[in-house]
Amino acid sequence: MIARLPALFALFVVLPPVMAADKEHAVLGAKKCKICHSTDKKAGTHFKVWEDLRHAKAFATLLTDKAKESAKKHGIDDPSKDERCLSCHTVKGTPTLEEGVSCEACHGPAEAYLKPHEKEGYDASAALGMTPLKTMPKEEVEALCMKCHKEDPLNDFHKEFNLEEFLAKIDHSKATSPAILEKREKGEK
């Protein structure tokens, strides 16, 4: 591992974090993340936390009568098929729209970092393109959120965005398995 540190550092410095708009890497979908992030026997229960969040239900909201009525006022026939709505209610390139706003909306397309993430952990995957939300300056995290949580004349349901309140609602860091936390404390992968 020590021999790899210079290479990982170089990759982290040379390659900027990859956001969901990355055209070079594929979005793999939340089911890939679920494999490890649904039980404490592996990485933790992050997936279960996400399933209960509004992000997971973002696409479903476009199917409601309320959304369809609002969309019609703005000249949109079907919000569940219109790119202007889908751009914030799904992850561009996702294999399944029904996943709503899943892992890769915030962490970036997993194709770039999934294997190293499984085998070498958070730092290695961040060096290869996973958006390192834990270590990013708050301003950068907020900018990522504001891509969708901004005022928009097409969105009749917009609510004032407060980063601290929002992060408290979506925080899934406490879902990390005890085994992983122990490895991190020891400086292991």
Backbone bond lengths (Angstrom), bond angles and torsions (degrees), N, CA, C in turn:
res aa  C-N    CA-C-N  psi(-1)  N-CA   C-N-CA  omega(-1)  CA-C   N-CA-C  phi
1 M - - - 1.457 - - 1.531 110.85 -
2 I 1.318 118.62 -41.71 1.461 121.49 -177.99 1.521 110.45 -61.94
3 A 1.333 117.60 -36.71 1.462 120.64 178.53 1.530 111.21 -63.96
4 R 1.346 117.18 -26.56 1.457 120.98 -178.85 1.525 113.05 -83.44
5 L 1.294 119.09 -17.32 1.465 121.43 -174.62 1.522 113.93 -56.05
6 P 1.339 119.86 -46.05 1.471 118.28 178.05 1.528 112.00 -60.15
7 A 1.324 117.50 -39.74 1.467 120.67 179.66 1.521 110.75 -66.11
8 L 1.321 116.75 -43.21 1.463 120.15 178.54 1.519 110.68 -64.23
9 F 1.324 116.78 -41.39 1.463 120.18 178.93 1.527 109.79 -62.91
10 A 1.323 117.18 -43.43 1.464 120.85 179.89 1.524 110.56 -62.43
11 L 1.321 117.03 -42.82 1.457 119.75 178.57 1.517 111.21 -62.98
12 F 1.322 116.70 -40.95 1.462 120.66 -178.28 1.526 110.73 -66.39
13 V 1.290 116.96 -38.66 1.456 120.26 -178.98 1.525 111.26 -76.11
14 V 1.333 117.01 -39.80 1.454 121.03 -175.81 1.526 112.22 -78.12
15 L 1.334 117.17 -39.80 1.461 120.22 -177.11 1.520 110.66 -96.66
16 P 1.315 118.36 122.90 1.456 120.20 177.33 1.519 110.37 -72.76
17 P 1.331 118.54 158.89 1.452 120.39 176.54 1.525 110.11 -57.66
18 V 1.321 116.01 143.20 1.447 121.97 -178.79 1.523 108.59 -95.74
19 M 1.310 117.14 124.20 1.454 121.10 177.40 1.524 108.44 -93.51
20 A 1.289 117.37 174.10 1.457 122.41 -176.80 1.528 112.69 -59.47
21 A 1.315 118.47 -17.25 1.457 121.44 -179.29 1.531 112.45 -84.38
22 D 1.330 118.71 5.05 1.453 123.62 -179.66 1.525 109.59 -57.30
23 K 1.317 117.17 120.13 1.456 121.13 -177.62 1.524 112.35 -89.67
24 E 1.322 117.17 -12.85 1.455 120.19 -176.38 1.521 113.15 -86.78
25 H 1.327 117.46 -20.77 1.455 120.78 -175.62 1.526 110.75 -122.69
26 A 1.322 115.19 145.86 1.456 120.97 -177.27 1.528 111.87 -82.84
27 V 1.314 113.78 147.21 1.458 121.47 169.99 1.518 105.39 -83.77
28 L 1.320 117.23 128.19 1.460 120.76 -174.72 1.520 113.57 -98.06
29 G 1.313 117.43 -18.63 1.460 120.62 178.69 1.512 113.26 97.23
30 A 1.314 114.66 155.60 1.466 121.82 -175.38 1.525 113.30 -63.98
31 K 1.321 117.60 -26.13 1.470 119.47 -179.36 1.524 111.62 -61.32
32 K 1.336 116.46 -32.86 1.474 119.67 177.44 1.529 110.28 -66.13
33 C 1.322 116.76 -39.12 1.465 121.11 -179.83 1.533 110.49 -70.45
34 K 1.335 114.37 -35.37 1.469 120.76 -177.81 1.530 111.88 -58.99
35 I 1.323 116.93 -31.61 1.467 120.84 -176.88 1.528 111.11 -51.96
36 C 1.314 117.49 -43.34 1.474 121.07 -178.88 1.529 113.24 -103.88
37 H 1.320 117.14 -24.25 1.461 120.20 -172.15 1.528 114.08 -102.58
38 S 1.345 116.26 35.16 1.462 118.70 178.09 1.524 112.58 -125.10
39 T 1.320 117.64 2.97 1.453 120.12 -179.05 1.528 111.33 -151.19
40 D 1.306 116.12 147.26 1.463 120.56 176.30 1.527 111.80 -68.97
41 K 1.329 117.29 -14.18 1.463 120.22 177.93 1.523 110.60 -70.18
42 K 1.329 116.05 -19.02 1.469 120.89 177.15 1.528 107.87 -116.36
43 A 1.336 117.10 -117.25 1.471 120.41 -173.12 1.525 114.23 -86.26
44 G 1.323 117.15 -21.72 1.456 119.82 -178.46 1.516 111.65 139.06
45 T 1.321 116.34 -173.62 1.463 121.73 -173.94 1.527 112.53 -106.64
46 H 1.305 117.16 32.02 1.466 122.56 -179.91 1.533 112.28 -54.99
47 F 1.330 116.03 -41.54 1.457 120.81 -178.12 1.527 111.00 -61.89
48 K 1.316 116.12 -41.87 1.468 120.41 179.70 1.529 110.74 -64.48
49 V 1.307 117.33 -37.20 1.469 121.02 176.91 1.529 109.00 -64.16
50 W 1.326 117.08 -47.35 1.463 121.69 -179.90 1.526 111.25 -58.89
51 E 1.335 117.74 -41.98 1.469 120.95 -177.97 1.529 112.85 -56.42
52 D 1.318 116.76 -28.39 1.460 121.16 -179.01 1.528 113.14 -89.45
53 L 1.316 117.30 -4.24 1.464 121.45 -177.62 1.530 111.84 -89.21
54 R 1.311 115.65 159.47 1.464 121.08 176.79 1.525 111.82 -62.14
55 H 1.315 117.48 -30.94 1.464 119.75 178.71 1.530 110.93 -55.68
56 A 1.327 116.74 -41.49 1.466 120.72 -178.08 1.530 111.63 -65.54
57 K 1.309 116.56 -24.74 1.458 121.65 -177.01 1.534 112.24 -104.09
58 A 1.309 117.65 10.02 1.469 122.09 -174.53 1.523 112.29 -59.52
59 F 1.328 118.02 -43.78 1.464 119.77 179.42 1.520 110.40 -66.38
60 A 1.313 117.60 -41.12 1.468 121.90 -178.44 1.527 111.55 -59.00
61 T 1.325 117.16 -31.02 1.463 118.90 179.64 1.529 111.43 -64.61
62 L 1.327 116.91 -26.75 1.465 120.18 179.25 1.525 112.34 -72.02
63 L 1.316 116.73 -14.36 1.463 121.63 -178.56 1.526 112.45 -91.76
64 T 1.324 117.07 -5.64 1.459 120.42 -177.03 1.533 111.56 -77.02
65 D 1.317 115.09 156.02 1.466 120.16 177.18 1.522 110.71 -61.01
66 K 1.318 116.18 -37.66 1.465 121.35 -179.98 1.536 110.91 -60.54
67 A 1.336 116.34 -44.41 1.470 120.85 179.29 1.519 111.06 -67.09
68 K 1.320 116.56 -41.00 1.471 120.48 -179.67 1.529 110.52 -64.73
69 E 1.319 116.35 -40.37 1.469 121.21 178.51 1.530 110.44 -64.02
70 S 1.319 116.62 -45.05 1.459 121.41 178.52 1.528 110.37 -62.88
71 A 1.317 117.31 -43.95 1.464 122.07 -178.93 1.534 110.74 -60.60
72 K 1.309 116.58 -42.54 1.476 120.64 -179.74 1.524 110.69 -57.67
73 K 1.350 117.18 -38.80 1.469 121.03 178.79 1.522 111.52 -60.44
74 H 1.329 116.37 -25.05 1.471 121.58 -177.52 1.532 111.98 -105.10
75 G 1.337 116.05 13.25 1.461 119.74 177.46 1.514 114.54 76.74
76 I 1.323 116.96 22.17 1.467 121.33 179.40 1.531 107.70 -105.75
77 D 1.327 116.86 119.81 1.465 120.76 -177.65 1.523 112.63 -68.19
78 D 1.318 116.30 -48.78 1.468 120.36 -176.90 1.528 109.04 -139.62
79 P 1.329 117.78 107.13 1.468 119.35 -177.83 1.529 113.50 -62.23
80 S 1.322 117.38 -23.78 1.467 119.84 -179.31 1.522 112.73 -78.61
81 K 1.353 115.92 -2.21 1.463 119.55 178.56 1.515 112.24 -126.72
82 D 1.321 117.30 -0.92 1.454 121.70 -176.18 1.533 110.25 -95.79
83 E 1.335 116.40 125.80 1.467 121.71 -177.01 1.533 112.54 -57.05
84 R 1.321 117.24 -33.01 1.468 120.46 179.67 1.523 111.72 -62.64
85 C 1.307 116.99 -30.07 1.469 121.27 177.84 1.535 110.74 -90.68
86 L 1.330 115.10 -43.33 1.467 120.05 -177.98 1.525 112.48 -62.09
87 S 1.336 117.08 -29.12 1.463 120.03 -175.90 1.536 112.33 -59.93
88 C 1.316 117.98 -25.45 1.472 120.12 178.06 1.525 113.35 -113.81
89 H 1.317 117.96 -9.74 1.465 120.68 -177.79 1.521 112.58 -104.61
90 T 1.339 116.19 0.76 1.468 122.19 177.30 1.529 108.00 -146.96
91 V 1.313 115.82 178.43 1.462 121.23 173.89 1.522 106.82 -104.08
92 K 1.325 116.89 122.02 1.470 120.74 -178.91 1.527 109.63 -56.82
93 G 1.330 115.42 126.74 1.456 120.53 178.55 1.515 114.26 90.30
94 T 1.327 117.12 1.32 1.462 119.40 -178.43 1.524 111.23 -66.82
95 P 1.332 117.09 146.90 1.457 119.32 178.19 1.543 112.17 -68.88
96 T 1.326 117.63 -22.58 1.468 121.42 -177.19 1.520 111.05 -138.79
97 L 1.304 117.41 114.00 1.462 121.17 179.33 1.522 111.41 -60.96
98 E 1.322 117.04 -32.54 1.457 121.56 -176.74 1.530 113.22 -59.53
99 E 1.320 116.73 -16.81 1.473 119.64 178.02 1.521 111.89 -68.50
100 G 1.313 117.23 -16.48 1.458 119.48 -179.06 1.522 111.12 68.01
101 V 1.319 115.76 -139.02 1.460 121.95 -179.59 1.531 106.50 -94.28
102 S 1.312 115.19 95.86 1.468 120.31 -174.26 1.524 111.89 -102.42
103 C 1.293 116.29 -169.31 1.460 125.77 -172.09 1.530 113.89 -45.26
104 E 1.325 116.12 -47.64 1.453 121.05 -172.05 1.530 113.97 -74.24
105 A 1.335 117.46 -11.85 1.464 119.87 174.69 1.526 109.48 -64.19
106 C 1.303 116.73 -36.60 1.470 122.07 -178.40 1.529 112.73 -102.22
107 H 1.328 116.83 -36.48 1.468 120.35 -174.33 1.525 113.70 -93.28
108 G 1.346 117.60 -5.70 1.457 121.22 179.22 1.518 112.32 88.53
109 P 1.351 117.19 161.98 1.460 122.05 -178.54 1.529 111.66 -58.18
110 A 1.315 116.28 124.40 1.471 121.58 -171.14 1.519 114.60 -73.13
111 E 1.325 118.16 -18.46 1.463 119.00 -179.04 1.529 111.13 -53.63
112 A 1.320 116.40 -35.69 1.464 121.45 -176.55 1.524 113.16 -68.98
113 Y 1.323 117.42 -28.37 1.467 118.96 -169.69 1.524 115.76 -134.11
114 L 1.325 119.41 -1.01 1.460 120.63 -172.17 1.530 113.38 -59.21
115 K 1.312 118.07 -50.77 1.487 119.74 -177.48 1.528 111.51 -60.99
116 P 1.335 119.20 -49.87 1.472 118.38 177.26 1.533 112.19 -62.17
117 H 1.320 117.38 -33.04 1.466 120.89 178.94 1.519 110.19 -63.36
118 E 1.328 116.64 -41.76 1.466 121.37 179.38 1.528 111.68 -66.85
119 K 1.332 116.12 -40.33 1.460 120.02 -171.82 1.524 114.63 -95.96
120 E 1.352 116.83 -35.59 1.455 119.88 -172.26 1.525 114.18 -116.85
121 G 1.329 117.66 -5.87 1.448 120.22 173.82 1.517 116.22 93.03
122 Y 1.320 113.51 -170.95 1.457 124.13 -171.65 1.528 113.31 -59.73
123 D 1.318 118.00 -51.04 1.467 120.64 -175.12 1.525 112.32 -61.70
124 A 1.329 116.72 -42.31 1.471 120.14 179.46 1.520 110.64 -64.63
125 S 1.327 116.91 -41.23 1.461 119.06 -179.47 1.523 111.47 -70.53
126 A 1.317 117.77 -35.30 1.470 121.06 176.57 1.535 109.43 -64.16
127 A 1.311 116.81 -37.91 1.470 120.65 179.07 1.524 111.85 -65.63
128 L 1.327 116.74 -24.39 1.461 120.79 -178.29 1.527 113.46 -101.32
129 G 1.326 117.15 6.67 1.457 118.17 173.45 1.512 117.06 128.30
130 M 1.330 119.31 -11.13 1.456 118.47 176.87 1.525 107.90 -66.29
131 T 1.305 117.38 131.37 1.454 120.90 -179.46 1.532 108.43 -65.28
132 P 1.324 117.95 116.99 1.475 121.98 -173.38 1.537 112.08 -83.74
133 L 1.324 116.19 70.10 1.461 120.83 -175.12 1.531 113.22 -56.00
134 K 1.329 117.04 -34.49 1.476 120.34 -178.77 1.520 112.37 -62.06
135 T 1.313 116.67 -31.15 1.468 119.85 -173.71 1.527 113.77 -111.91
136 M 1.309 117.37 -2.32 1.469 120.64 -179.19 1.524 110.56 -73.93
137 P 1.312 117.65 147.33 1.463 119.93 172.64 1.531 109.62 -60.50
138 K 1.313 116.47 145.15 1.476 122.20 -178.31 1.533 111.74 -53.17
139 E 1.338 116.91 -36.88 1.466 120.68 -179.36 1.534 111.14 -61.48
140 E 1.325 116.64 -38.21 1.462 120.56 179.78 1.526 110.87 -72.18
141 V 1.327 116.36 -38.46 1.466 120.10 176.85 1.531 108.81 -62.75
142 E 1.325 115.42 -46.04 1.462 119.65 179.87 1.529 111.35 -61.35
143 A 1.317 117.36 -40.48 1.472 120.92 178.60 1.530 110.69 -61.18
144 L 1.321 116.69 -39.57 1.460 121.32 177.12 1.529 109.94 -62.77
145 C 1.324 117.44 -46.24 1.474 121.96 179.67 1.527 111.43 -64.29
146 M 1.329 115.23 -39.04 1.464 120.33 -174.50 1.528 113.35 -70.09
147 K 1.318 117.31 -11.02 1.462 118.84 174.76 1.530 109.83 -58.31
148 C 1.329 116.32 -30.06 1.472 120.30 177.99 1.526 113.00 -116.25
149 H 1.298 118.09 -32.30 1.466 121.24 -174.70 1.530 112.44 -88.88
150 K 1.315 114.87 37.54 1.469 121.03 178.17 1.533 108.27 -104.23
151 E 1.323 115.54 163.99 1.461 118.23 173.52 1.517 108.56 -67.21
152 D 1.321 115.38 139.43 1.454 121.09 -177.84 1.529 107.29 -145.56
153 P 1.315 117.99 127.22 1.463 119.62 -178.29 1.531 113.31 -60.79
154 L 1.323 117.71 -19.76 1.468 120.69 178.39 1.526 112.37 -85.36
155 N 1.321 117.27 -9.56 1.462 120.95 -175.09 1.531 110.13 -105.65
156 D 1.306 116.00 100.05 1.466 120.97 178.15 1.527 112.25 -75.68
157 F 1.315 117.10 -6.20 1.466 121.30 -174.81 1.523 113.49 -109.07
158 H 1.327 117.40 9.87 1.462 121.92 -177.79 1.521 111.66 -58.12
159 K 1.327 115.07 136.43 1.462 121.81 174.11 1.517 107.76 -120.38
160 E 1.325 115.80 148.64 1.472 120.95 177.35 1.531 109.07 -53.24
161 F 1.331 116.66 134.26 1.466 121.54 -177.46 1.526 110.08 -98.31
162 N 1.330 115.24 125.48 1.461 122.35 175.30 1.522 106.58 -124.22
163 L 1.322 117.22 110.98 1.462 121.82 -173.54 1.522 112.36 -54.21
164 E 1.319 118.24 -48.97 1.472 120.62 -176.79 1.528 111.84 -60.56
165 E 1.328 116.49 -45.01 1.467 120.18 179.01 1.522 110.43 -64.02
166 F 1.324 115.51 -42.84 1.459 120.66 -177.90 1.529 110.87 -64.95
167 L 1.321 116.74 -46.65 1.467 119.49 -179.55 1.525 111.52 -61.99
168 A 1.334 117.00 -35.70 1.466 120.18 177.65 1.528 110.58 -62.63
169 K 1.328 117.00 -35.63 1.467 121.20 -179.60 1.524 112.67 -72.35
170 I 1.323 117.10 -34.82 1.469 119.48 -174.80 1.531 114.00 -101.93
171 D 1.322 116.91 -0.03 1.469 120.62 -176.82 1.528 110.64 -57.31
172 H 1.300 116.15 120.50 1.456 120.39 176.45 1.531 110.80 -121.39
173 S 1.327 116.59 14.20 1.469 120.45 -179.95 1.525 111.62 -66.72
174 K 1.326 116.45 -28.89 1.470 119.79 179.87 1.529 112.10 -73.90
175 A 1.324 116.91 -6.06 1.460 121.61 179.72 1.528 112.43 -88.11
176 T 1.330 117.02 -1.00 1.465 120.76 178.70 1.528 109.43 -64.78
177 S 1.313 116.35 136.99 1.466 120.59 -176.34 1.529 110.98 -64.90
178 P 1.326 116.87 146.55 1.468 120.58 177.96 1.527 112.82 -55.80
179 A 1.326 117.26 -35.90 1.474 120.91 -179.94 1.527 110.98 -63.43
180 I 1.321 117.31 -41.02 1.468 121.46 178.96 1.528 109.80 -67.78
181 L 1.312 116.56 -43.48 1.473 119.96 178.90 1.527 111.07 -60.19
182 E 1.315 115.75 -40.11 1.473 120.13 178.52 1.530 110.83 -64.46
183 K 1.333 117.48 -42.13 1.465 121.13 178.08 1.533 110.26 -61.53
184 R 1.336 116.63 -41.64 1.460 120.38 -179.64 1.530 110.50 -63.68
185 E 1.309 116.77 -41.03 1.468 120.71 178.55 1.526 111.10 -60.63
186 K 1.322 116.28 -36.52 1.461 121.79 -179.62 1.526 112.09 -82.02
187 G 1.350 116.59 -5.68 1.457 120.14 -179.37 1.517 113.44 81.62
188 E 1.339 116.47 15.64 1.468 120.38 178.01 1.512 109.81 -87.80
189 K 1.350 116.67 171.44 1.469 122.02 178.29 1.503 110.21 -66.46
